[in-house]
């Protein structure tokens, strides 16, 4: 998983080297109850990505998937607006240059 500042937001990405996603599946992945062609069942409901989309949407963000195709892995990404700088108790303002993590 990676996280990085991207303009006025923060972009998160989870990448894998797994089965990948066929191009015709990409547009359906975030639909409720969609399980895809290779889903093995196993008690899955097809709600995880749909719920993720609702959460990201509720924060004014965007979620998407990128895959070069079957057998080539995938990346699930989402971007949300960054919180505005907050004043510290000493009156200074938190900025990317004095932040403890690299994406605030």
N, C-alpha and C positions, 0 to 999 in steps of 0.2 A: 504494500500500500504506500502511496506517496501523497503528499499534500504540498501545494505550492501556491503562492500568491499569484493571481492572474488579474491584473487591472484592479477593479474595485471588488473582486471576489476572491474566493479560495477554491481551487480545483483539487479534488481528491480522485485518485485512480487506484483501482485494484486490478492487477494484471495476472494472467495465468498462461500456462503453456499447454492447456488441456485440449479438449476435443474441438474447440473453436465453434463458430456459429455460421450456418449457411446463410447467404445473403437474403434469401426469402424468409428467414426466421426473424431477422433483426427487427423489423417493424412490428412484430407481434409480441415480443418478449415482455413488454411492460403492461400487457392486457391481463386483467384479472382472470384467473383460472387457466391461463395458457401454460402448457407444459412442454411444448416443443416436440419435434419428431423423435429425438433420442431419449426422451424422459423415460425412466424405467419404472415409473409408478412409485412404489415404496412409500405410500402414504403422503406424497407431496400433493399440495393443493393448488400450486401455481399462483400463489398470492404474494410471495416475497418481493419480487421486483415491482409489482403493482403497489404494494404498501410503501416500498422505498420511493417510488415516484410521487405518491401523495405527500410523504414527509418532505421531500426536497421541494416540491411545488409549494407547499405551505410556507416554506422559508424564502420564497421568491427565487428559487434556483432552477436548475435544469439538470436532467439525468439522461445519459445515453450509453450505448455500447458500441465498441469498435472491434471488428474481427476481420482478418484477411481471408477467412473462410474456414471450412471444415478441416480439422487437423492442424490449425495454425494458431490456436490459443485465442484469447479474447481479453479485452479491457473494458471494465465497467467504470464509468466516470460520472462524477456529479460536481456541479459548481454551485456555490451559494454566495450571496453577498457577504463581504467581510464586515465585521462589527466596526463601528467608528472607534477611533482612539478614545481611551478612557483616561480621565485625569487620575493621577496617583495621589496618595495621601500627602505627599510632599509638594503637590501642585504641578509637578511635571506631567508630561503626556507620554503615554506608552507609544513607541514608534517601532518600525521594523528594525531600527538600528540598536535598540536597547531591549529587545524582546528575548524571552527565554527559548522560544521555539521559532523555527524559521518561516512560519507562514502566518504570523499575526499582523 
